[in-house]
Structures are given as structure tokens and as C-alpha cells.
Amino acid sequence: MRKKSGERCQAILDAAKTLFEKVGFEQATMAEIAATAGHSKATLYNYFSSKEQLFLELARRSADRHSEQLFSLLMPDCGSAPLDTLPDQVNQVLALLQPSDDLPATLQRFGEGVMSNFLSLKSLAARRMLIAAAATQPEAGRLFFENGPAKGMQFTAQFFAQAMNAGQLRHADPHVVAAHFRGLLESEVYESGLFNARRELKPKQVKATVERAVSAFIRAYAPTTTDLTDD
């Protein structure tokens, strides 16, 4: 992809995303993408040599947003930073976690953010597009997973590891703990949303769903007497 006007490139990406979600990756054509973006095919090919390259760029940007949003939800006071510097920032901020912090309130805020950002019908529509395209474009699927959900789970696991060290949770594999918390958040709404079988969740529904997830999670991972004694 050549370095050109950022606005024009973004318009092309937006048009491609709209078409991929509407008709699917296989059915969308470069001519339709160019027309939707309001540019000629020649202009489109100046930016992207193929539909596959365009889709890979969409997957990369989607993954970047996924990681950045999860990081900001876990660390709301840390600000934003380039993705390649996030792991160092994560370690520095997580080290400040103290036993006096209100973990249920933190998880409630985090859970509501996750549900609003990643389990909305719009977000799940984009995920359906990625899942479908990954069958024929496995590189795009791998790119999104490794740089989006997988990296987000890494951040979340680090957060839970610090919570365990602070005596707020019983000791366990933090990656398993992160997976269990994600599963609780998704359990009531993910499949119905993925298959477009429900309406958009209202804020009260999001809040109540997350409260149930956090309650179950805290009961499952409450620190034991041994954990508190060890600390």
C-alpha cells in the first residue's frame, strides 16, 4: 500500500468494510468498493493491489482497535499509546494495583465496557465478516486473532495476576481466569448476537448482565484462607 492521503485511504477502507458486511468478502468486487468510496478503480489500486490486501489492512486495524479499547477499559487513567509500547505500560500500571482497590467495581466497569464495545450488534456483524473471510483468507483471521483478542486476553490475564498477588483473588492460572471472566460476560448474549437473533442491548440490560457475571466470578475466585495467609 502506498503512502497517500490518509482521508482517501480511510474512505476506501470504510467503503470496503460496508460492502464486506453487506454482501460478504467473496461477493464484493474492487469495482464496487471503488464506486462506494467515490473513487476510480485506478485510484483504489494505487492504495491496495488486491481485495485480499485491503481485507488484511481492515483486519489489522480492527485488531489494533480491539487491543487499545481493552487496554483503556482496564487502565482508564493511563491514556493512549502506540500499540508497540503497550506491554511496558501495562506492566507499569498493573504494578500499582493495591489490595484496597475495589475489584468488583473495577470488573463491573470493565465488563460494561467490553459488552458495549465488543458484544454490540455492530461489533458482532464485523466479527461475522471476519469469521466468514477467514475460511478462505486464514492469514486475515490469524492476524486479527493474534493482534486483537489474543493480545487483549494477555492484558486481562496480567490484570488478574496482579489482583491475585494483591490478595483480591485466589491463586490460579491467570490466563484461565481471564478466559472464565470473558466466558461469563459472553454467556448470556454472544450467540444470540452473533446470529443476529436479538436486539441491541439497553444500558440497563448491560449493567444487569455484567453484575451477574461479576457476582459469579467473585464467588468462584474469592481468595481462600491459604491465599490470604501466604500473602
C-alpha contacts under 8 A as a table, 3 or more apart, distances in Angstrom:
res1	aa1	res2	aa2	distance
1	M	46	N	7.27
1	M	47	Y	4.84
1	M	48	F	5.22
1	M	49	S	7.21
2	R	46	N	6.64
2	R	47	Y	5.43
2	R	48	F	7.77
3	K	47	Y	7.71
4	K	8	R	7.76
4	K	9	C	7.20
4	K	47	Y	7.40
5	S	8	R	5.36
5	S	9	C	6.25
6	G	9	C	5.15
6	G	10	Q	6.10
7	E	10	Q	5.09
7	E	11	A	6.17
8	R	11	A	5.05
8	R	12	I	6.38
9	C	12	I	5.17
9	C	13	L	6.31
9	C	47	Y	7.00
10	Q	13	L	5.00
10	Q	14	D	6.03
11	A	14	D	5.09
11	A	15	A	6.14
11	A	37	A	5.76
12	I	15	A	5.11
12	I	16	A	6.14
12	I	33	I	7.05
12	I	34	A	7.02
12	I	37	A	5.28
12	I	44	L	7.26
13	L	16	A	5.06
13	L	17	K	6.11
13	L	54	L	7.31
13	L	58	L	6.76
14	D	17	K	5.14
14	D	18	T	6.21
14	D	37	A	7.67
15	A	18	T	5.16
15	A	19	L	6.29
15	A	33	I	5.79
15	A	34	A	7.76
15	A	36	T	5.59
15	A	37	A	5.23
16	A	19	L	5.17
16	A	20	F	5.97
16	A	33	I	5.41
16	A	54	L	7.79
16	A	55	F	7.93
17	K	20	F	5.12
17	K	21	E	6.11
17	K	58	L	7.46
18	T	21	E	5.34
18	T	22	K	6.14
19	L	22	K	4.92
19	L	23	V	5.86
19	L	24	G	6.94
19	L	25	F	7.88
19	L	28	A	6.23
19	L	32	E	7.97
19	L	33	I	6.96
20	F	23	V	5.61
20	F	24	G	4.40
20	F	25	F	4.89
20	F	28	A	6.23
20	F	129	M	6.72
21	E	24	G	5.64
21	E	25	F	7.79
21	E	125	A	6.88
21	E	126	A	6.62
21	E	129	M	5.85
23	V	27	Q	5.89
23	V	28	A	6.23
24	G	27	Q	5.59
24	G	28	A	6.23
24	G	129	M	6.64
24	G	132	A	7.84
24	G	133	A	7.84
25	F	28	A	5.47
25	F	129	M	7.37
25	F	132	A	7.86
25	F	133	A	6.04
26	E	29	T	7.98
26	E	133	A	7.73
28	A	32	E	6.76
28	A	33	I	7.36
29	T	32	E	5.26
29	T	33	I	6.32
29	T	51	K	7.48
30	M	33	I	4.99
30	M	34	A	6.11
30	M	41	K	7.03
30	M	44	L	7.78
30	M	50	S	7.73
30	M	51	K	6.37
31	A	34	A	5.17
31	A	35	A	6.20
31	A	40	S	7.99
31	A	41	K	5.97
32	E	35	A	5.05
32	E	36	T	6.04
33	I	36	T	5.15
33	I	37	A	6.14
34	A	37	A	5.13
34	A	38	G	6.08
34	A	39	H	5.10
34	A	40	S	5.65
34	A	41	K	5.51
34	A	43	T	7.96
34	A	44	L	6.03
35	A	38	G	4.97
35	A	39	H	5.94
35	A	40	S	6.87
35	A	41	K	7.96
36	T	39	H	7.74
39	H	43	T	6.23
39	H	44	L	6.88
40	S	43	T	5.23
40	S	44	L	6.41
41	K	44	L	4.92
41	K	45	Y	6.17
42	A	45	Y	5.21
42	A	46	N	6.37
43	T	46	N	5.11
43	T	47	Y	6.97
44	L	47	Y	5.48
44	L	48	F	6.23
45	Y	48	F	4.91
45	Y	49	S	5.15
45	Y	50	S	7.25
46	N	49	S	7.12
48	F	51	K	7.34
48	F	53	Q	6.14
48	F	54	L	5.78
49	S	53	Q	6.60
49	S	54	L	7.87
50	S	53	Q	5.28
50	S	54	L	6.42
51	K	54	L	5.04
51	K	55	F	6.18
52	E	55	F	5.08
52	E	56	L	6.22
52	E	137	Q	7.61
53	Q	56	L	5.09
53	Q	57	E	6.36
54	L	57	E	5.24
54	L	58	L	6.42
55	F	58	L	5.00
55	F	59	A	6.18
55	F	140	A	7.20
56	L	59	A	5.01
56	L	60	R	6.12
56	L	139	E	7.74
56	L	140	A	5.24
56	L	143	L	7.76
57	E	60	R	5.06
57	E	61	R	6.22
58	L	61	R	5.27
58	L	62	S	6.05
59	A	62	S	5.08
59	A	63	A	6.10
59	A	130	L	7.62
59	A	140	A	6.04
59	A	141	G	7.62
59	A	143	L	6.80
59	A	144	F	5.34
60	R	63	A	5.14
60	R	64	D	6.23
60	R	140	A	7.92
60	R	143	L	6.44
60	R	144	F	5.98
60	R	147	N	7.42
61	R	64	D	5.00
61	R	65	R	6.25
62	S	65	R	5.22
62	S	66	H	6.19
62	S	144	F	7.09
62	S	148	G	7.41
63	A	66	H	4.98
63	A	67	S	6.38
63	A	143	L	7.67
63	A	144	F	4.99
63	A	145	F	7.25
63	A	147	N	5.27
63	A	148	G	3.92
63	A	149	P	7.40
64	D	67	S	5.37
64	D	68	E	6.18
64	D	83	L	7.16
64	D	147	N	6.59
64	D	148	G	6.19
65	R	68	E	5.08
65	R	69	Q	5.95
65	R	148	G	7.64
66	H	69	Q	5.36
66	H	70	L	6.29
66	H	148	G	5.20
66	H	149	P	6.98
66	H	152	G	7.21
67	S	70	L	5.24
67	S	71	F	6.11
67	S	83	L	7.91
67	S	147	N	7.21
67	S	148	G	5.29
67	S	149	P	7.18
67	S	151	K	6.32
67	S	152	G	5.14
68	E	71	F	5.13
68	E	72	S	6.17
68	E	80	S	7.45
68	E	83	L	7.26
69	Q	72	S	5.16
69	Q	73	L	6.18
69	Q	117	N	7.91
70	L	73	L	5.12
70	L	74	L	6.32
70	L	114	V	7.22
70	L	152	G	6.00
70	L	155	F	7.90
71	F	74	L	5.25
71	F	75	M	5.88
71	F	76	P	7.88
71	F	90	V	7.92
71	F	152	G	7.30
71	F	155	F	6.94
72	S	75	M	4.96
72	S	76	P	4.92
72	S	77	D	7.80
72	S	78	C	7.22
72	S	79	G	6.98
72	S	80	S	7.24
73	L	76	P	5.54
73	L	109	R	7.60
73	L	110	F	5.40
73	L	113	G	6.40
73	L	114	V	7.73
74	L	106	T	7.89
74	L	110	F	6.10
74	L	156	T	7.64
74	L	159	F	7.76
75	M	78	C	5.48
75	M	79	G	7.82
75	M	93	V	7.44
76	P	79	G	6.76
78	C	93	V	7.50
81	A	85	T	6.61
81	A	86	L	6.53
82	P	85	T	5.63
82	P	86	L	6.71
83	L	86	L	5.20
84	D	87	P	7.35
85	T	88	D	5.92
85	T	89	Q	6.69
86	L	89	Q	5.08
86	L	90	V	5.98
87	P	90	V	4.99
87	P	91	N	6.37
87	P	155	F	7.86
88	D	91	N	5.27
88	D	92	Q	6.33
89	Q	92	Q	5.09
89	Q	93	V	6.07
90	V	93	V	5.34
90	V	94	L	5.87
90	V	155	F	7.07
91	N	94	L	5.23
91	N	95	A	6.15
91	N	158	Q	7.86
92	Q	95	A	5.40
92	Q	96	L	7.20
93	V	96	L	5.49
93	V	97	L	7.49
94	L	97	L	5.55
94	L	158	Q	7.45
94	L	159	F	6.19
94	L	162	Q	6.40
95	A	162	Q	7.02
97	L	101	D	7.03
97	L	162	Q	6.63
97	L	163	A	7.03
97	L	166	A	7.14
98	Q	101	D	5.60
98	Q	163	A	7.99
98	Q	166	A	5.98
99	P	163	A	7.71
99	P	166	A	4.95
99	P	167	G	6.29
99	P	168	Q	6.31
102	D	105	A	5.52
102	D	106	T	6.32
103	L	106	T	4.96
103	L	107	L	6.09
103	L	163	A	7.96
103	L	168	Q	7.20
104	P	107	L	5.09
104	P	108	Q	6.02
104	P	214	V	6.65
104	P	218	I	7.50
105	A	108	Q	4.98
105	A	109	R	6.24
106	T	109	R	5.28
106	T	110	F	6.10
107	L	110	F	4.91
107	L	111	G	5.73
107	L	214	V	6.64
108	Q	111	G	5.08
108	Q	112	E	6.09
108	Q	207	K	7.89
108	Q	210	V	6.23
108	Q	211	E	6.53
108	Q	214	V	6.58
109	R	112	E	5.33
109	R	113	G	6.26
110	F	113	G	5.12
110	F	114	V	6.17
111	G	114	V	5.02
111	G	115	M	6.09
111	G	185	L	6.77
111	G	210	V	5.82
112	E	115	M	5.15
112	E	116	S	6.03
112	E	206	V	6.24
112	E	207	K	6.33
112	E	210	V	6.25
113	G	116	S	5.14
113	G	117	N	5.92
114	V	117	N	5.25
114	V	118	F	5.50
114	V	119	L	7.03
115	M	118	F	5.54
115	M	119	L	4.78
115	M	120	S	6.72
115	M	185	L	7.26
115	M	186	E	7.91
115	M	206	V	6.87
116	S	119	L	6.02
116	S	120	S	5.69
116	S	206	V	7.54
117	N	120	S	6.22
117	N	123	S	7.03
118	F	123	S	5.48
118	F	124	L	7.07
119	L	123	S	6.13
119	L	124	L	6.09
119	L	186	E	7.69
119	L	189	V	7.53
119	L	190	Y	6.61
119	L	193	G	7.31
120	S	123	S	5.25
120	S	124	L	6.19
120	S	193	G	7.49
120	S	200	E	6.49
120	S	201	L	7.32
121	L	124	L	5.07
121	L	125	A	6.02
121	L	193	G	5.99
121	L	194	L	7.56
121	L	196	N	7.23
121	L	199	R	7.73
121	L	200	E	6.10
122	K	125	A	5.11
122	K	126	A	6.54
123	S	126	A	5.25
123	S	127	R	6.37
124	L	127	R	4.79
124	L	128	R	6.15
124	L	193	G	6.62
124	L	194	L	5.52
125	A	128	R	5.11
125	A	129	M	6.45
125	A	194	L	7.07
126	A	129	M	5.08
126	A	130	L	6.37
127	R	130	L	5.00
127	R	131	I	6.07
127	R	194	L	7.96
128	R	131	I	5.09
128	R	132	A	6.11
128	R	194	L	6.91
129	M	132	A	5.26
129	M	133	A	6.12
130	L	133	A	5.14
130	L	134	A	5.91
130	L	140	A	7.73
130	L	141	G	6.53
131	I	134	A	5.19
131	I	135	A	7.05
131	I	141	G	7.05
132	A	135	A	5.85
132	A	136	T	7.96
133	A	136	T	5.74
133	A	137	Q	5.63
133	A	138	P	7.71
133	A	140	A	7.76
133	A	141	G	7.55
134	A	137	Q	4.54
134	A	138	P	4.57
134	A	139	E	7.30
134	A	140	A	6.15
134	A	141	G	4.74
135	A	138	P	6.04
137	Q	140	A	5.56
137	Q	141	G	6.78
138	P	141	G	5.00
138	P	142	R	6.10
139	E	142	R	5.10
139	E	143	L	5.97
140	A	143	L	5.04
140	A	144	F	6.17
141	G	144	F	5.32
141	G	145	F	6.14
142	R	145	F	5.16
142	R	146	E	5.95
143	L	146	E	5.50
143	L	147	N	6.05
144	F	147	N	5.43
144	F	148	G	5.40
144	F	149	P	7.46
145	F	148	G	5.22
145	F	149	P	5.29
145	F	150	A	5.75
146	E	149	P	6.61
146	E	150	A	5.01
146	E	151	K	6.28
147	N	150	A	6.34
147	N	151	K	5.52
148	G	151	K	5.47
148	G	152	G	6.03
149	P	152	G	4.98
149	P	153	M	6.07
150	A	153	M	5.11
150	A	154	Q	6.30
151	K	154	Q	4.96
151	K	155	F	6.44
152	G	155	F	5.18
152	G	156	T	6.27
153	M	156	T	4.93
153	M	157	A	5.96
153	M	175	H	7.34
153	M	178	A	6.56
153	M	179	A	7.46
154	Q	157	A	5.11
154	Q	158	Q	6.25
154	Q	175	H	7.30
155	F	158	Q	5.19
155	F	159	F	6.33
156	T	159	F	5.01
156	T	160	F	6.35
156	T	175	H	7.99
156	T	178	A	5.92
157	A	160	F	5.12
157	A	161	A	6.09
157	A	174	P	4.89
157	A	175	H	4.96
157	A	176	V	8.00
157	A	177	V	7.11
157	A	178	A	5.21
158	Q	161	A	5.00
158	Q	162	Q	6.39
158	Q	174	P	7.02
159	F	162	Q	5.35
159	F	163	A	6.39
160	F	163	A	4.83
160	F	164	M	6.18
160	F	169	L	7.93
160	F	174	P	5.82
160	F	177	V	7.23
160	F	178	A	7.00
161	A	164	M	5.12
161	A	165	N	6.31
161	A	174	P	5.40
162	Q	165	N	4.95
162	Q	166	A	6.10
163	A	166	A	5.03
163	A	167	G	6.42
163	A	168	Q	5.28
163	A	169	L	6.05
164	M	167	G	5.13
164	M	168	Q	5.56
164	M	169	L	4.67
164	M	170	R	5.94
164	M	171	H	5.66
165	N	168	Q	7.55
165	N	171	H	7.91
165	N	231	D	7.46
166	A	169	L	7.86
166	A	231	D	7.70
167	G	170	R	7.07
167	G	223	P	6.64
167	G	227	D	6.79
167	G	228	L	6.03
167	G	231	D	6.55
168	Q	222	A	7.14
168	Q	223	P	6.26
169	L	218	I	7.78
169	L	221	Y	5.46
169	L	222	A	5.07
169	L	223	P	4.57
170	R	221	Y	5.45
170	R	222	A	5.62
170	R	223	P	3.80
170	R	224	T	5.91
170	R	227	D	5.89
171	H	223	P	7.40
171	H	227	D	6.75
172	A	176	V	7.66
172	A	177	V	7.01
173	D	176	V	5.36
173	D	177	V	6.28
174	P	177	V	4.84
174	P	178	A	6.04
175	H	178	A	5.07
175	H	179	A	6.20
176	V	179	A	5.00
176	V	180	H	6.12
177	V	180	H	5.09
177	V	181	F	6.24
178	A	181	F	5.19
178	A	182	R	6.21
179	A	182	R	5.12
179	A	183	G	6.06
180	H	183	G	4.96
180	H	184	L	6.23
180	H	217	F	7.87
181	F	184	L	5.15
181	F	185	L	6.35
181	F	213	A	7.50
181	F	214	V	7.86
181	F	217	F	6.47
182	R	185	L	5.13
182	R	186	E	6.22
183	G	186	E	5.13
183	G	187	S	5.73
184	L	187	S	5.19
184	L	188	E	7.82
184	L	213	A	5.17
184	L	214	V	7.96
184	L	216	A	7.95
184	L	217	F	7.56
185	L	188	E	7.30
185	L	209	T	7.45
185	L	210	V	6.28
185	L	213	A	5.73
186	E	189	V	5.61
186	E	190	Y	4.97
187	S	190	Y	6.22
187	S	191	E	7.99
188	E	191	E	7.98
188	E	209	T	7.47
189	V	192	S	5.70
189	V	193	G	6.05
190	Y	193	G	5.23
190	Y	194	L	5.96
191	E	194	L	4.92
191	E	195	F	6.14
192	S	195	F	5.42
192	S	196	N	6.10
192	S	197	A	4.87
192	S	198	R	5.69
193	G	196	N	4.82
193	G	197	A	5.88
193	G	198	R	5.77
193	G	199	R	7.79
194	L	197	A	7.63
196	N	199	R	7.79
201	L	205	Q	5.97
201	L	206	V	6.31
202	K	205	Q	5.23
202	K	206	V	6.30
203	P	206	V	5.04
203	P	207	K	6.12
204	K	207	K	5.12
204	K	208	A	6.17
205	Q	208	A	5.21
205	Q	209	T	5.98
206	V	209	T	5.20
206	V	210	V	6.12
207	K	210	V	5.31
207	K	211	E	6.12
208	A	211	E	5.03
208	A	212	R	6.39
209	T	212	R	5.34
209	T	213	A	6.37
210	V	213	A	4.92
210	V	214	V	6.01
211	E	214	V	5.19
211	E	215	S	6.02
212	R	215	S	5.12
212	R	216	A	6.21
213	A	216	A	5.30
213	A	217	F	6.09
214	V	217	F	4.96
214	V	218	I	6.01
215	S	218	I	5.31
215	S	219	R	6.27
216	A	219	R	5.23
216	A	220	A	6.21
217	F	220	A	5.10
217	F	221	Y	6.12
218	I	221	Y	5.20
218	I	222	A	5.36
219	R	222	A	5.48
223	P	226	T	7.95
223	P	227	D	5.77
223	P	228	L	6.66
224	T	227	D	5.14
224	T	228	L	6.44
225	T	228	L	5.21
225	T	229	T	6.10
226	T	229	T	5.03
226	T	230	D	6.01
227	D	230	D	5.20
227	D	231	D	6.35
228	L	231	D	5.27
